[in-house]
Amino acid sequence: MLIGIDVGGTFTDGVLFKESSIIAAVKRPTEQSNLKNSLLEVLDELLKESDGSRISRIVLSTTLVTNILATGRGERTALILIPGHGLPHTSYDLCPDIYFLKGSIDFRGRVIEMPDKKEITNTLEAIRTSGIKKVAVVGKFSNRNNSHEKMIQGICQDRFPELSISLGCEVAGKLNFPRRAATTYYTAMTVDEWNNFADEIEQALRERNITAEVHILKADGGTVPIDMSRNKPCETIFSGPAASTMGAVALTRDNLNSVVLDIGGTTTDISLIIDGQPLYASKGARINDKYTHVNAFAVKSVPLGGDSVIGFNNKITVRPHREGAAACFGGDSPTVTDAFNCLYNLQIGQQELSLAKLKEFADQNNLDFNSVCSSVVGQVVEQLEHTIEKMFLEWENEPAYKVWEIVNQRKFRLDRIIGIGAAAGAIIPVLGERIKVDHYLHDYSPVANALGACVVRPTLSVELHVDTQNKSYTLSPGSLSGNLNKRDFQLSDAKILALDYLIKLGKERGMEEYIDESDFYLEEQFNLIRGWSRVGKLFDIGIQVSPGFISEYKGVQI
């Protein structure tokens, strides 16, 4: 049996799945001050339907890291940059506590200028004196040569062992210095709290005699074993939108073009599916308006949900916050769900409570009851329609979107909208009618995000850079480097080297069965010329096990 749990902003959802059937589904309010409690409450409810020893796999999706970064409560962290020659230091406006050091490495990994050890020591002393204990160290082209980052790490361990250091070469192996710096900074800021959470979860599972493999859902719609997530907590950001997107794919399992709207109590997450595959953000996830090297879907979150409160300030408004459950579920304030409930006679919860709260609201503000409901519904639908239109302007710039139009020789066509989440049943049909597109709702739409987490497979990508003139190569993840033994090294050899490393990492992560489904997404070759002769080649190879579903998942029965 399989378990999937998604800790959302308003609700925590869970499913117990076996042989194409959802044995149990649970939805409970999320305790934002203690996400672990919410997760374990849902887990214990699911375990009432099955002994823990029968569970073979558990996948968790959590907003922990997202919340830390969004609320600014991450631990104060210093960022040390070794930018080399090029842009002025003022170009790197990444965080408040930022320090710049001498040193330079070129794009081929050659040392141009050595760091100053005295400057390093003085900088670390200044960081310690300021009371900071977390440090992110990132050098330009450290993914090609990490010696400068390692030097700083060594000095820190010898002289300042109380400082905890995260290295850019170990966090992200791709080019683009600012994105690698941002990713490393956010990693250093959240790694301790994430590891405390992982420790608590593993302890809680041991107390319940559960020995199943435990995975964490990542922003790219795949999973990673919980122990492998400890060094890269930022990969778990935006796992909620990833869960709902993969849940939509799991429920539909076709090749239609769809916009997915996960309408929760507080927010709505919007993503795009092209030919049955989620659309990726080619620039990586954006955290606090900074692009990172975290692979993620192209998603948008708006502060509008089923529990968004209705207010009045010279006009009827839908406020971007939640004060509790909808009135039809015992809440104290009229909400978006209540307005849809009354206007369309949806019989959600206790409809008479929706009616009573909305009439009270209308009377207090000298408003017509029907006008209140119509205004709220109109505002919600208009805002969602406008957001979708705005998102398409962004999606149009993504490579997969452009490829679809080239292959099909026409403008992109949207086939339907898919509703996910507790409030989707009320809002999605009205929105579909408004934008004149078919809509899709499933019996398990309210917990589709938990299903998506439950049945997705692990993902893994490997990137290789080869410089035949220097007879060297670098591999990520892991910041591995080595020397070439073969004299006439070609593109085919580079692909074999990358595949072998993928197989090695796949075995370590227990995902051997998915390696055969890997594909190369990057194959580049550049000639190195001196005078009139070619003196070597550069190869860049990318290979991945992309998001998909575990082999035993064939769909879900009603």
N, C-alpha and C positions, 0 to 999 in steps of 0.2 A: 504494500500500500504506500501511497505517496501523500505528502502533506505540502500545501502551499499556503503561506500566510503573508498578507500585504498590510503593513502598518501605514494607514493613510492619515491625512490631517484631521479628519473627522471620525472615520470608522476604521477599525481593524477587521479585515475579512480573512476567512480561512476556509479551505476545502480539504476534504479527505477523499482521495481519488483511487479507484481500482478498476482495472479492466474496462475502460471506456465509460465508467459510471462515477458520478459524484455521490459518494456514500453519505456525506454530511457536509453542510455548508453553514458557516457561522458569521454573524456580523455583530460587532460590539463597538461601543463608543471608544475612541482612542483617548488614553490618559496622556496628554502631551508632556506632563511633568515626569512621567515614568513610562517610556515606550516599552520597556521590558515587561512591565506588568500587563500591559494591553496584549502584547504578543503571547505571553504565557497563559493569560486567561482564555484566549482563543484556542491555543494549543490544548489546554486541559479539556475544553469543551469537545474538541475533535476526538481526543483520546477516549472519551466515553463510548465511542463507537468502535474502538479497536484497541487491543492491547499494544503497548509501546513496542514490544518485541517484534510485531508484525510490520512495523513501519520500516521501509527500506531507504527512503530519501525524504529530506525536509528542505524546502527552499524558503528563505525569508527575504522579504522586501521591506526595507525600513527607511524612514525619513530622518534618521538620526543625524547623519552628516549634513544633509540638506538643511535641517533645522539649525545646526550649529553655525553654519556659514551664513544662512539667511538672517539670523537674529544677531549676528556679530558677537556671540558669546564664546567663540573659540579662544584658546589660550594665546596670550600675546606672543608673537613670533617674530624673530629677526630674519631678514632675507639678505644674504651675502651674494653679490653678483660679481662675476669676473667677465665683463662684457667685451674685453679686448678693444681693438680699434674700430671706430665706426661712429655710431650714433652717440650724441651727447648723453650724459647720465640723466638729464632731465626727461629723456624720452621714456624712461622706465619708471613710470608712476604706478607702481604695483601695490605698495603698502606703506604704512607710516614709518616702520623701523627698517630702513634699507641702507646697506653699506656696499661700497664699491672698492674692489681690490685690483691691483696691477696683475698683469698676466695676460697671455694671449695664445690661442690655438687656432689654426686656420681650418678651413672646411675639410681638409684631408687629414686632420688630426695631427698636424705637425706643430711642435712648440715654437712659437715666434718670440715670446717673452716669458721668462720665468716669474712666478709670483715672488713677492718680498716677504720672507718669513717673519721679519720684525713687524711689518705692517699687519700680517695675519694675526700675530700674537696680540698686538695692540687693539685690533678690532674685536677679537674675542673677549679681551679683558673689558672693553667698553660695553659689550653686550652683557657680560656677567654683572658688571657694576650697575647696569640699568635695571637689573632684576629679571631679565628675560632668560628663560631656560630652554626655549625651543629655537632651533636655528635651521633654516633652509639654505643650502649652498648650491649655486648653479653657475656653471661656466658655459660660455658660448662654445658650441661644438664639443661639449663634454661627452656627447653620445658617440663621438669619434675618438676621443682621447680623454679619459677621466682622471689623468694623473694630477691635475691641479686641484680638483675636488677632493681626491684622496689625500693629497698633502694637507689640506685644511682639516680634514677629518682626523688625520694622524696627530696633528698638533693639538687639536681639541681634546682628543682622548688622553694625550700625555699631560697636558697642562690644565685643562678645564673639563674634567670628567663629569661634572655636574650638568654640563650642557648636553642636550640631546640633538643630534644632527640628522637631517634628511638630505640625501644627495640627489641632484637632478638626474645623474646618469642611472640611478637605480629606480627612479620613479617613472621616467618617460624616455624612450629611446628615439623619438622622432626629432627631425629638424624643426626650427622655429623657436628661437631662444626665449622670447617673451612668454609663449604658451608653456614651455617647459618650466620656466621660472614660476609662473602662476600656479601650475599644477603641483610643483614641489612645495611652494609656500603653503597652499591649502592642505597638503598632505601633512606637513610638519605640525600645522595648527590642530589637526583633528585626530592624529594617529593614536594618541594616548586614550582619549575618550572612546574611540572606536574599539580599541583593544580591551578596555574595561567592559564594554558591552559584550564583546565576543566571549570574554572570560565568563561573564554572568550567564550567558545563554548556554555555553557548554556545560557549566556547572548545573544549571537547571535541568538540562537533558539527562545528565548522569543521575541526578536525583530521581528522575522518572524512569530510569533503567532503559533509556533509549540509546541504542548504539548505531542508529542509522547515520548515513553520511549527511552532513549538513552543508548546504550551499547558500550563498548570498546572491541575490539578483543584482546585476550590474546595469548601468545606464544604457548599454548597448543591446539589452534584451537577452543576454546570456547569463550564465551563472559561473561562480567561482567557489571552490571549497572555502569554508570559513577561515581555515588556517592560512590559505593563500591570500586572503583579503586583508590580512593584518598590516601589511606594508603599503597597501594602496587603498586606503579608505575612500578616497575621492571617486573611485570607480563605482561606488554604491550611490552616488548622488542621482537624483531624478529616476530612481528605480521605480517609483510609483507610476509615472507616465510610461515607462518601459513595460511594467506589468500589465497595465491596461491595454497597451498597444498589442502586446503578444497575446493577451487574453482575447482581444478582438479577432486576431488571426486564428487562434485556436478554435474559436466558435464558428467562424465562417469557412475557413479552409478552402478558399477559391482564389481566383486571379482577378478579382474586380478592383477598381480604383475606389478607395474609400477614405473619407475623413472620419477619424475616431474621436468621439467626445466622451471623456470620462467625467461625468457630472457628479461630483461628490457633494458633501454638505457645505463646504467652504469654497472650493475652487473647481474650475473646469480645466482639464488638461486636453489639449488638442494635438493630434498627430495625423500623419498621412501615410496611407498604404498604397503602393503602386504595384499593380499586377500581383497582388497578394503579398508583397514584401514591404516592410516598414522603411520609410525614407530616413536616411542618416543625415546628421549635420556634418557636412564635410569639413568644417572648421573646428569641430569638437564642441564639447559642452561649454556653455558660457556661465561662469560663476561670478556674481557681483559685477557684471558687465566686462569681465575679463575672459577671453577665450583660453581654453585649456587643451591638453592632450588627452582628455577623457573622451573615449568614443561614446557617442550618444545619438539617440534618435532626434530628428528635427521636431521639437515639441514647443508648445506655448502653453503657459499656465495663466489663467485670468482669475481674479478674485470674484468669482460668481458661482454660487452653488445652490442646491435645493434649500438650504437653511439660511441663505442670505436674507437679512431682515428688511422688511418694508418700513420706510420712514416717510416723514412729511416735513418739508421746510419750504413753504410757499408752493411746493409741488410734490407729487408723489415720487419717491426715489427708491431704488434698490441699493441698499448699502453694502459695501464690500467687506462685510464681516458677519460673523455668526454669533448669536447669543444663546444658542442651545438648539434643541430639536424643533422641528416644525410643530405648529399648534396641533395638527392632526395626530401627532405622536406624543402629545402631552406638553409641548413647549409653551412658554409664556408669551411669545411674540408671533405675529403673523409673518409668514415667510413666502418665498417664491413658490415652494411646493404647495402651500395653502391656496395661493391665487390660482394656480393651474388646477388644483383639486376642485375648486368651486366653479371656475369658468367652464370647465369641460366635464364636470360631474364624474371625476375619475374614481371616486370611492377609495381613495388612499387613506389608510389608517381610519381614524374616526372623523369622517368628513364633517360631521356636525360641529366639531371643535374648530376646524378651519373656518367654517361659516361664522361661528360665534366671534372669533378673534378678529376676523376681517370686518364684520359688521360693527364691532366695538371701535375698531380703528377708523372706519368711515364716519361713524357718528361723532367721535371725538374731534375730527377735523372738518366736519360739515361737508362730507364728500358723498357722492353717490356710490353705493356698494359695487354695482356692475362696472362703473368707471374705474374704481380702484383695481379690480381684478384685470380688466382689459389693459389698463395702463402698465401694470406690472408685467403681464405676459408680453406686451408689446416691447417694453424696454429690454427684457431678457432676450427675446428672440432677435431683436435688432442688434444688441451688443454681440451676441454669438455670431450672427451673420457678418457683422462688420469685422470681427476678429478673424473669422475664416477667410474673408476676402483679403485682409491684411497679410495673413499667413501665406496665402498663395503667392503674393508678391515676393516673399522670402523664399518659398519653396521653388519658385521658378528658376532660381539661381543655383539650385543643387544639381550636380551632374546627373543623377538618376532621373530626375524630372526631364532634363533636356534630352537625355538618351531616349526616353519614352516617346517624346515628340518626333525625334529623328526617325526612330524605327517605325512608328505608326504614321509618319508623314502628315500629322495634323495636330491641332492644339489639344492639350491635355483635356480629357473628359472625366468628370467625376460621376461615378455610377451610383453612389449612395453615401449616406452617413450612418455610422454605427454608434449606437448608444451603449455606454458602459456606466455603471455606478447606480447608486440608490435612487437618484432623481431623474435618471435618463428616461424612464417610462413615461413621465409626465411631460418632459420638455421636448424630446427628440421628434415625436410625430408632428408637433406644431412647427418645429424648426424645418423639418423636411418639407412640409407643405409650403412654408414661406419661401424657401430657396428652390422649390420645384425639383427636388431630388428624392429618390426612394430612401426610406429609412429601414434600419435593421435592428430589431430588439430580440433578445433571446431570453428564455426562462432563467438562465444563469447570468444574464447581464449584470445584475447587482453585485455579483461576486466574481466577475470575469477576471479582475486583476489578480485575485488569489489563484484562479485556475491558470492564468498565464504564468505566474511564478512557479506553479506546481510542475508544469509539464515541459518547460523549456530546457534546452540542453546547455552544457558548458560551452563557452566561446573562448577562443585563444587566437592571438595573432602574433606573428614573428616577423621582424624586419631585419634584413641583412644588408650591410654595406661592405663592398669589397674594393680594395685599391691594389691592383696587380703590380703597379710600379713599386709600391712600398711592401708588397708581398704580405698584406695584412687584411684582416676583416674584423668587423664588430657585429655583434648580435644582440637583439633585445627581444623580450624582456630579459633582465639579468645582467645587463652591461658586460657581456662576455666578449673577449677579444682573443685573437690568435693570429698565427702566421700561416701563410699558404705554403703547402708542400709541393703542389703541382706546378710545373713550369708553364704550360700553355693553358691557363685557366680561362674558361669560356662561360657564357651565360648559362648553359646547361649545367655546368659544375656548380655555379652559384645557386641555382634552383635546387639541386640535390642537397647542398649544404644547408639551405634554409629548411627544406623538408625534413632532413634528419634531425635538426634541432626542434622542429615542431613535434616530431614523433617522440623525442626524448622528454620534452615538457609535458606532452599529452599523457605519457605513461605515468609521470610523477603526479599528475592531477586525476588519474583514473578515467581518462576520456579516450582510450585507444579506439573504441568502436566508432568514433566520429572522425578520426583522422582521414579515413578514406574519402570523406565528403569535403575535405579542405580544397581551397582553390587559391590560385595566385591572383592578387589584385594589383600588384605592382611589379613590373619588369622593365627596368631601364638600364641602358648601357651608354657610356660616354667614352670616347677616345681621348687619351692624353697625348698631346702633340708637343714636341720640342723641335724647333727648326722645321725641317720637312719630314720628320720621321715620327711615327707613333711609338711612344715609350711605355705605354701601359693603357689600362682600361679601368673605369669605375663601373661597378654594378650595384644597383639598388633593387632589392627583391622584397616583396611583401607576400606572405601567405597566411591564410586564416581559416579557422573553423568558424563559420559565420553563424548568426542566430538561427535557431530552428527548434525542433521538438525532439524529445527523447524518443528512442526507437519504438517503445511500446505504446506511444500515444497515437491512436488512429481516429480520434474524434471523441465527442462526448454524447452519450445517449440521454434523452429526456426521460 
